[in-house]
Amino acid sequence: MTPASEPWDTARGAEIIAEHADLEGATLVILHALQEAFGYVPEPAIPMIASALNLSRAEVHGVFTFYHDFRREPAGRHVLKLCRAEACQAAGGDALVARAEAKLGIGIGNTTADNLTTLEPIYCLGLCATAPSAMLDGRLVGRLDEARIDALVAEAQR
């Protein structure tokens, strides 16, 4: 399960940004810290980060959108990440992603209406030697097939 997150608060966001503004690679560090605190990176935080780091909003937005781990909205109770790397795709990953999307009724990158499950892409878990892989709430699962993806989806819906 994903840990409980704080509700977005501008003052708390400013505090997190200030705590990390002087660090090397501050943009990424701040984005991670905000997501850790709030469960996602709230849109109002982007201009706050830009101002604190003397960057343009476009620069911060570019970093935010480049990395797939950052969310625009809070994740569901469970996060199911399916590998989208070329090796997993070649081993049948596309069909397994389509199967998970159909079972959950959402596309990858979205959260179910009941906020139970977020389906996200991930790009290489290092387990792709024989079959596609996934991660459910931080737990690695390799050698995916139809039965394993069905079991993961069922677990993510509890």
Residue frames as a rotation matrix with the C-alpha (Angstrom) as fourth column:
MET 1
0.574 0.819 0.000 0.00
0.819 -0.574 0.000 0.00
0.000 0.000 -1.000 0.00
THR 2
-0.134 -0.570 0.811 1.04
0.419 -0.774 -0.475 3.58
0.898 0.276 0.342 -0.51
PRO 3
-0.647 -0.146 -0.748 1.72
0.762 -0.163 -0.627 5.50
-0.030 -0.976 0.217 2.69
ALA 4
0.496 0.840 -0.220 -0.75
0.844 -0.526 -0.108 8.10
-0.207 -0.132 -0.969 3.89
SER 5
-0.463 -0.615 0.638 -0.04
0.767 -0.639 -0.059 11.53
0.444 0.462 0.767 2.45
GLU 6
-0.565 0.228 -0.793 -0.59
0.416 -0.751 -0.513 15.01
-0.712 -0.620 0.330 3.75
PRO 7
0.574 0.717 0.395 -3.19
0.767 -0.302 -0.566 17.16
-0.287 0.628 -0.723 2.03
TRP 8
-0.151 -0.640 0.753 -1.66
0.821 -0.506 -0.265 19.87
0.551 0.578 0.602 -0.19
ASP 9
0.748 0.242 -0.618 -0.82
0.563 -0.725 0.397 23.00
-0.351 -0.645 -0.679 1.75
THR 10
0.756 -0.435 0.490 1.00
0.186 -0.575 -0.797 25.96
0.628 0.693 -0.353 0.19
ALA 11
0.598 -0.542 0.590 2.90
-0.790 -0.521 0.323 26.79
0.133 -0.659 -0.740 3.37
ARG 12
0.547 -0.390 0.741 4.04
-0.149 0.825 0.545 23.18
-0.824 -0.409 0.393 3.82
GLY 13
0.782 -0.244 0.573 5.05
0.623 0.335 -0.707 23.05
-0.020 0.910 0.414 0.15
ALA 14
0.717 -0.520 0.465 7.12
-0.288 -0.827 -0.483 26.24
0.636 0.212 -0.742 0.57
GLU 15
0.564 -0.488 0.666 8.77
-0.731 0.081 0.678 24.72
-0.385 -0.869 -0.311 3.65
ILE 16
0.630 -0.301 0.716 9.75
0.353 0.932 0.081 21.56
-0.692 0.202 0.693 1.73
ILE 17
0.788 -0.328 0.521 11.08
0.455 -0.261 -0.851 23.61
0.415 0.908 -0.057 -1.17
ALA 18
0.664 -0.537 0.520 13.15
-0.628 -0.778 -0.002 25.83
0.406 -0.326 -0.854 1.16
GLU 19
0.664 -0.383 0.642 14.58
-0.374 0.574 0.729 22.76
-0.647 -0.724 0.238 2.96
HIS 20
0.387 -0.444 0.808 16.04
0.598 0.788 0.147 21.44
-0.702 0.426 0.570 -0.30
ALA 21
0.986 0.166 -0.017 16.68
0.095 -0.640 -0.763 24.54
-0.137 0.750 -0.647 -2.42
ASP 22
0.497 -0.861 -0.109 20.42
-0.840 -0.509 0.188 24.71
-0.217 -0.002 -0.976 -1.71
LEU 23
0.228 -0.395 0.890 21.14
-0.079 0.904 0.421 21.06
-0.970 -0.166 0.175 -2.51
GLU 24
-0.751 -0.490 -0.443 22.82
-0.528 0.041 0.849 19.86
-0.398 0.871 -0.289 -5.68
GLY 25
-0.870 0.473 -0.140 20.18
0.194 0.588 0.785 18.68
0.453 0.656 -0.604 -8.15
ALA 26
-0.884 0.468 -0.027 17.57
-0.155 -0.347 -0.925 20.57
-0.442 -0.813 0.379 -6.15
THR 27
-0.347 0.814 -0.465 14.83
-0.924 -0.214 0.316 20.33
0.158 0.540 0.827 -8.78
LEU 28
-0.147 0.258 -0.955 14.68
-0.204 0.937 0.285 16.54
0.968 0.237 -0.085 -8.61
VAL 29
-0.858 -0.223 -0.463 15.21
0.381 0.327 -0.865 16.45
0.344 -0.918 -0.196 -4.87
ILE 30
-0.803 0.596 -0.010 12.34
-0.482 -0.659 -0.578 18.89
-0.351 -0.459 0.816 -4.31
LEU 31
-0.160 0.771 -0.617 9.99
-0.852 0.208 0.481 17.07
0.499 0.602 0.623 -6.68
HIS 32
-0.347 -0.029 -0.937 10.68
0.184 0.978 -0.099 13.79
0.920 -0.207 -0.334 -4.85
ALA 33
-0.963 -0.052 -0.263 10.22
0.267 -0.133 -0.954 15.43
0.015 -0.990 0.142 -1.45
LEU 34
-0.581 0.809 -0.085 6.91
-0.802 -0.587 -0.112 17.00
-0.141 0.003 0.990 -2.49
GLN 35
-0.017 0.579 -0.815 5.64
-0.591 0.652 0.476 13.69
0.807 0.489 0.331 -3.85
GLU 36
-0.651 -0.285 -0.703 6.77
0.355 0.705 -0.614 11.93
0.671 -0.649 -0.358 -0.67
ALA 37
-0.966 0.241 -0.091 4.84
-0.038 -0.482 -0.875 14.41
-0.255 -0.842 0.475 1.45
PHE 38
-0.357 0.883 -0.305 1.69
-0.760 -0.464 -0.455 14.83
-0.544 0.070 0.836 -0.63
GLY 39
-0.014 0.313 0.950 1.59
0.217 0.928 -0.303 11.63
-0.976 0.202 -0.081 -2.68
TYR 40
0.431 0.094 0.898 1.89
0.902 -0.066 -0.426 13.68
0.020 0.993 -0.113 -5.89
VAL 41
-0.744 -0.623 -0.242 3.35
0.604 -0.782 0.153 16.97
-0.285 -0.032 0.958 -7.10
PRO 42
0.279 0.921 -0.271 0.58
0.687 -0.389 -0.613 19.56
-0.670 -0.015 -0.742 -6.94
GLU 43
0.315 -0.082 0.945 0.42
0.880 -0.348 -0.324 21.90
0.355 0.934 -0.037 -9.93
PRO 44
0.948 0.059 0.312 0.80
-0.022 -0.968 0.249 25.05
0.317 -0.243 -0.917 -7.78
ALA 45
0.655 -0.755 -0.016 4.19
0.210 0.162 0.964 23.73
-0.726 -0.635 0.265 -6.61
ILE 46
0.339 -0.550 0.763 5.74
0.941 0.218 -0.261 24.05
-0.023 0.806 0.591 -10.08
PRO 47
0.479 -0.191 0.857 5.92
0.225 -0.916 -0.331 27.88
0.848 0.351 -0.396 -10.11
MET 48
0.941 -0.160 0.297 6.98
-0.333 -0.298 0.895 27.83
-0.055 -0.941 -0.334 -6.45
ILE 49
0.528 -0.784 0.325 9.94
0.588 0.614 0.526 25.58
-0.613 -0.087 0.786 -7.30
ALA 50
0.329 -0.376 0.866 10.82
0.841 -0.300 -0.449 27.72
0.429 0.877 0.218 -10.32
SER 51
0.747 0.012 0.665 10.86
-0.147 -0.972 0.183 30.88
0.648 -0.234 -0.724 -8.22
ALA 52
0.891 -0.385 0.241 12.93
-0.213 0.114 0.970 29.33
-0.401 -0.916 0.020 -5.42
LEU 53
0.297 -0.801 0.519 15.53
0.607 0.578 0.545 27.95
-0.737 0.154 0.658 -7.83
ASN 54
0.014 -0.217 -0.976 15.54
-0.459 -0.869 0.187 30.91
-0.889 0.445 -0.111 -10.24
LEU 55
-0.865 -0.158 0.476 14.36
0.297 0.604 0.740 28.68
-0.404 0.781 -0.475 -13.09
SER 56
-0.634 0.723 -0.274 11.58
-0.732 -0.448 0.513 29.11
0.248 0.526 0.813 -15.59
ARG 57
0.109 0.773 0.625 8.32
-0.742 0.482 -0.466 27.26
-0.662 -0.413 0.626 -15.04
ALA 58
0.734 0.150 -0.662 9.03
-0.637 0.490 -0.595 25.48
0.235 0.859 0.456 -18.32
GLU 59
-0.292 -0.920 -0.263 12.34
-0.652 0.393 -0.649 24.13
0.700 -0.018 -0.714 -16.98
VAL 60
-0.674 0.100 0.732 10.70
-0.641 0.413 -0.647 22.72
-0.367 -0.905 -0.214 -13.84
HIS 61
0.439 0.897 0.041 7.76
-0.699 0.370 -0.612 21.38
-0.564 0.240 0.790 -15.83
GLY 62
0.394 -0.375 -0.839 10.21
-0.746 0.403 -0.531 19.73
0.537 0.835 -0.121 -18.24
VAL 63
-0.745 -0.660 0.097 11.93
-0.568 0.550 -0.613 17.89
0.351 -0.512 -0.784 -15.41
PHE 64
-0.379 0.699 0.606 8.57
-0.650 0.265 -0.712 16.95
-0.658 -0.664 0.355 -13.87
THR 65
0.634 0.737 -0.235 7.20
-0.664 0.363 -0.653 15.51
-0.396 0.570 0.719 -17.11
PHE 66
0.023 -0.709 -0.705 10.44
-0.854 0.353 -0.382 13.79
0.520 0.611 -0.597 -18.15
TYR 67
-0.911 -0.402 0.094 10.44
-0.377 0.718 -0.585 11.41
0.168 -0.569 -0.805 -15.18
HIS 68
-0.303 0.845 -0.441 7.60
-0.177 0.405 0.897 8.90
0.936 0.350 0.026 -15.11
ASP 69
-0.534 0.055 -0.844 7.61
0.735 0.524 -0.431 8.49
0.418 -0.850 -0.321 -11.33
PHE 70
-0.957 0.181 -0.225 6.08
-0.018 -0.816 -0.578 11.90
-0.288 -0.549 0.784 -10.69
ARG 71
-0.386 0.906 0.173 2.29
0.921 0.367 0.131 12.10
0.055 0.209 -0.976 -10.43
ARG 72
-0.750 0.249 0.613 -0.07
-0.034 -0.940 0.340 14.99
0.661 0.234 0.713 -11.10
GLU 73
0.260 0.884 0.389 -2.72
-0.725 -0.088 0.683 13.53
0.638 -0.460 0.618 -8.79
PRO 74
-0.148 -0.300 0.942 -2.64
-0.904 0.428 -0.006 11.31
-0.401 -0.853 -0.334 -5.72
ALA 75
-0.734 -0.166 -0.659 -2.16
-0.463 0.832 0.306 7.60
0.498 0.529 -0.687 -6.44
GLY 76
0.415 0.876 -0.246 -4.69
-0.466 0.437 0.770 4.96
0.782 -0.205 0.589 -5.55
ARG 77
0.750 -0.060 0.659 -4.37
-0.614 0.307 0.727 2.73
-0.246 -0.950 0.193 -2.51
HIS 78
0.346 -0.634 0.691 -2.29
0.372 0.769 0.519 0.31
-0.861 0.078 0.502 -4.59
VAL 79
0.385 -0.317 -0.867 0.17
-0.800 -0.583 -0.142 1.17
-0.460 0.748 -0.478 -7.38
LEU 80
0.512 -0.180 0.840 0.69
0.397 0.917 -0.045 -1.44
-0.762 0.357 0.540 -10.08
LYS 81
0.221 -0.551 -0.804 3.64
-0.757 -0.617 0.215 -0.58
-0.615 0.561 -0.554 -12.31
LEU 82
0.756 0.059 0.652 3.99
0.307 0.847 -0.433 -2.56
-0.578 0.528 0.622 -15.53
CYS 83
-0.244 -0.955 -0.166 7.28
0.151 -0.207 0.967 -2.62
-0.958 0.211 0.195 -17.39
ARG 84
0.845 0.520 -0.123 7.10
0.025 -0.269 -0.963 -0.86
-0.534 0.810 -0.241 -20.76
ALA 85
-0.077 -0.948 -0.309 10.76
-0.613 -0.200 0.765 -1.37
-0.787 0.248 -0.565 -21.75
GLU 86
0.063 0.073 -0.995 11.45
-0.988 0.147 -0.052 -2.86
0.143 0.986 0.081 -25.17
ALA 87
-0.850 -0.441 -0.289 12.57
-0.402 0.897 -0.186 -6.24
0.341 -0.042 -0.939 -23.81
CYS 88
-0.715 0.652 0.253 9.34
0.037 0.396 -0.918 -6.69
-0.698 -0.647 -0.307 -21.87
GLN 89
0.130 0.756 -0.642 7.29
-0.763 -0.337 -0.551 -5.52
-0.633 0.562 0.533 -24.84
ALA 90
-0.250 -0.321 -0.913 9.05
-0.894 0.439 0.091 -8.06
0.372 0.839 -0.397 -27.07
ALA 91
-0.977 -0.154 -0.147 8.31
-0.080 0.906 -0.416 -10.80
0.197 -0.395 -0.897 -24.54
GLY 92
-0.395 0.908 -0.138 4.54
0.656 0.384 0.649 -10.16
0.643 0.166 -0.748 -24.64
GLY 93
-0.777 -0.004 -0.629 4.26
0.552 -0.484 -0.679 -7.20
-0.301 -0.875 0.378 -22.29
ASP 94
-0.880 0.471 -0.062 1.89
-0.446 -0.773 0.451 -5.24
0.165 0.425 0.890 -24.53
ALA 95
-0.238 0.818 -0.523 -0.75
-0.023 0.534 0.845 -7.95
0.971 0.213 -0.108 -24.31
LEU 96
-0.292 0.082 -0.953 -0.38
0.894 0.376 -0.242 -8.13
0.339 -0.923 -0.183 -20.53
VAL 97
-0.952 -0.009 -0.307 -0.69
0.119 -0.933 -0.340 -4.35
-0.283 -0.360 0.889 -20.19
ALA 98
-0.629 0.764 -0.143 -3.84
-0.528 -0.285 0.800 -4.45
0.570 0.578 0.583 -22.35
ARG 99
-0.172 0.541 -0.823 -5.20
0.460 0.783 0.419 -7.27
0.871 -0.307 -0.384 -20.17
ALA 100
-0.594 -0.102 -0.798 -4.58
0.796 -0.219 -0.564 -5.28
-0.117 -0.970 0.211 -16.96
GLU 101
-0.959 0.252 -0.130 -6.13
-0.269 -0.954 0.132 -2.15
-0.091 0.161 0.983 -18.50
ALA 102
-0.409 0.848 -0.336 -9.23
-0.287 0.230 0.930 -4.10
0.866 0.477 0.149 -19.54
LYS 103
-0.182 0.316 -0.931 -9.63
0.752 0.655 0.075 -5.73
0.634 -0.687 -0.357 -16.13
LEU 104
-0.606 -0.122 -0.786 -9.23
0.702 -0.547 -0.456 -2.43
-0.374 -0.828 0.417 -14.29
GLY 105
0.430 0.823 0.371 -11.22
0.900 -0.357 -0.251 -0.38
-0.074 0.441 -0.894 -16.81
ILE 106
0.790 -0.260 -0.555 -8.49
-0.142 -0.959 0.247 2.27
-0.596 -0.116 -0.795 -17.05
GLY 107
0.781 -0.623 0.046 -5.54
0.133 0.094 -0.987 3.06
0.611 0.776 0.156 -19.26
ILE 108
0.129 -0.837 -0.532 -1.99
0.977 0.199 -0.077 3.06
0.170 -0.510 0.843 -18.03
GLY 109
-0.802 -0.453 0.389 -1.22
0.365 -0.888 -0.281 6.29
0.473 -0.083 0.877 -16.19
ASN 110
-0.192 0.833 0.519 -4.64
-0.507 -0.537 0.674 6.43
0.840 -0.133 0.526 -14.54
THR 111
-0.966 -0.008 0.259 -6.38
-0.245 0.358 -0.901 5.54
-0.085 -0.934 -0.347 -11.28
THR 112
-0.583 0.803 -0.124 -9.61
0.657 0.555 0.510 3.59
0.479 0.216 -0.851 -10.91
ALA 113
-0.093 0.659 0.746 -12.71
-0.105 -0.752 0.651 5.60
0.990 -0.017 0.139 -9.99
ASP 114
0.850 0.433 -0.300 -12.77
0.202 0.257 0.945 3.98
0.487 -0.864 0.131 -6.52
ASN 115
0.486 -0.762 0.429 -9.15
-0.770 -0.605 -0.203 5.14
0.414 -0.232 -0.880 -5.94
LEU 116
0.863 -0.164 0.478 -8.05
-0.171 0.795 0.582 1.59
-0.476 -0.583 0.658 -5.20
THR 117
0.292 -0.741 0.604 -5.57
0.702 0.595 0.391 1.09
-0.649 0.310 0.694 -8.03
THR 118
0.567 -0.276 -0.776 -3.21
-0.598 -0.786 -0.157 3.28
-0.566 0.554 -0.611 -10.01
LEU 119
0.675 -0.330 0.660 -1.73
0.605 0.759 -0.239 1.70
-0.422 0.561 0.712 -13.14
GLU 120
0.661 -0.518 -0.543 1.64
-0.502 -0.843 0.192 3.17
-0.558 0.146 -0.817 -14.10
PRO 121
0.841 -0.498 -0.211 4.38
0.056 0.468 -0.882 2.51
0.538 0.730 0.422 -16.61
ILE 122
0.598 -0.796 0.090 7.90
-0.328 -0.141 0.934 1.76
-0.731 -0.588 -0.345 -15.49
TYR 123
0.820 -0.321 -0.474 10.88
-0.487 0.041 -0.872 1.42
0.300 0.946 -0.123 -17.76
CYS 124
0.099 -0.714 -0.693 12.98
-0.153 0.677 -0.720 -1.57
0.983 0.178 -0.042 -16.74
LEU 125
0.760 0.170 0.627 12.96
-0.646 0.093 0.758 -3.47
0.071 -0.981 0.180 -13.51
GLY 126
-0.230 -0.972 -0.050 15.88
-0.971 0.232 -0.060 -5.64
0.070 0.035 -0.997 -14.55
LEU 127
-0.320 0.189 0.928 13.85
-0.373 0.876 -0.307 -8.87
-0.871 -0.445 -0.209 -14.56
CYS 128
0.450 0.684 -0.574 13.11
-0.721 -0.100 -0.685 -9.13
-0.526 0.722 0.449 -18.26
ALA 129
-0.604 -0.797 -0.032 15.37
-0.659 0.476 0.583 -12.04
-0.449 0.373 -0.812 -19.22
THR 130
-0.946 0.211 0.247 12.49
0.283 0.906 0.314 -14.41
-0.158 0.367 -0.917 -19.86
ALA 131
-0.101 0.977 0.190 9.19
0.920 0.019 0.390 -12.57
0.378 0.214 -0.901 -19.47
PRO 132
-0.018 0.168 0.986 7.68
-0.001 -0.986 0.168 -9.17
1.000 0.002 0.018 -18.65
SER 133
-0.582 -0.221 -0.783 7.85
0.763 0.185 -0.619 -7.84
0.282 -0.958 0.061 -15.10
ALA 134
0.298 0.723 0.624 5.87
0.187 -0.685 0.704 -5.59
0.936 -0.093 -0.339 -12.79
MET 135
-0.888 -0.432 -0.156 5.89
0.249 -0.168 -0.954 -3.99
0.386 -0.886 0.257 -9.38
LEU 136
0.240 0.969 0.052 2.95
0.349 -0.137 0.927 -3.89
0.906 -0.205 -0.371 -6.99
ASP 137
0.952 0.167 0.258 3.30
-0.134 -0.528 0.838 -1.46
0.276 -0.833 -0.480 -4.10
GLY 138
0.363 -0.910 0.198 7.08
-0.932 -0.353 0.085 -1.69
-0.008 -0.216 -0.976 -4.37
ARG 139
0.137 -0.263 0.955 7.22
-0.280 0.915 0.292 -5.50
-0.950 -0.307 0.051 -4.58
LEU 140
-0.432 -0.391 -0.812 8.93
-0.880 -0.011 0.474 -6.84
-0.195 0.920 -0.340 -7.72
VAL 141
0.332 0.533 0.778 7.16
-0.168 0.845 -0.507 -9.55
-0.928 0.037 0.370 -9.69
GLY 142
-0.516 -0.596 -0.615 8.89
-0.747 -0.040 0.664 -11.24
-0.420 0.802 -0.425 -12.61
ARG 143
-0.995 0.018 0.096 7.94
0.066 0.849 0.524 -13.82
-0.072 0.528 -0.846 -15.21
LEU 144
-0.372 0.913 -0.166 4.51
-0.537 -0.357 -0.764 -12.34
-0.757 -0.196 0.623 -15.82
ASP 145
-0.943 0.318 0.093 1.98
0.258 0.529 0.808 -14.33
0.208 0.787 -0.581 -17.75
GLU 146
-0.303 0.903 0.304 -1.81
-0.192 -0.370 0.909 -14.08
0.933 0.217 0.286 -17.94
ALA 147
0.399 0.466 -0.790 -2.35
0.618 0.500 0.607 -15.89
0.678 -0.730 -0.089 -14.62
ARG 148
-0.351 -0.618 -0.704 0.18
0.935 -0.279 -0.221 -13.72
-0.059 -0.735 0.675 -12.79
ILE 149
-0.921 0.061 0.384 -1.17
0.028 -0.974 0.223 -10.46
0.388 0.216 0.896 -14.20
ASP 150
0.050 0.997 -0.051 -4.70
0.014 0.050 0.999 -11.53
0.999 -0.050 -0.012 -13.24
ALA 151
0.284 -0.009 -0.959 -3.51
0.893 0.367 0.261 -12.28
0.349 -0.930 0.112 -9.69
LEU 152
-0.749 -0.619 -0.234 -1.73
0.661 -0.715 -0.225 -8.91
-0.028 -0.324 0.946 -9.44
VAL 153
-0.655 0.590 0.472 -4.79
-0.175 -0.726 0.665 -7.04
0.735 0.353 0.579 -10.67
ALA 154
0.348 0.811 -0.470 -7.00
0.332 0.363 0.871 -8.92
0.877 -0.459 -0.143 -8.19
GLU 155
-0.056 -0.452 -0.890 -4.60
0.997 0.025 -0.075 -8.09
0.056 -0.892 0.449 -5.36
ALA 156
-0.929 -0.349 0.125 -4.52
0.354 -0.935 0.021 -4.44
0.109 0.064 0.992 -6.41
GLN 157
-0.359 0.879 0.313 -8.31
-0.164 -0.389 0.906 -4.30
0.919 0.274 0.284 -6.27
ARG 158
0.178 0.406 -0.897 -8.49
0.791 0.483 0.375 -5.34
0.585 -0.776 -0.235 -2.61
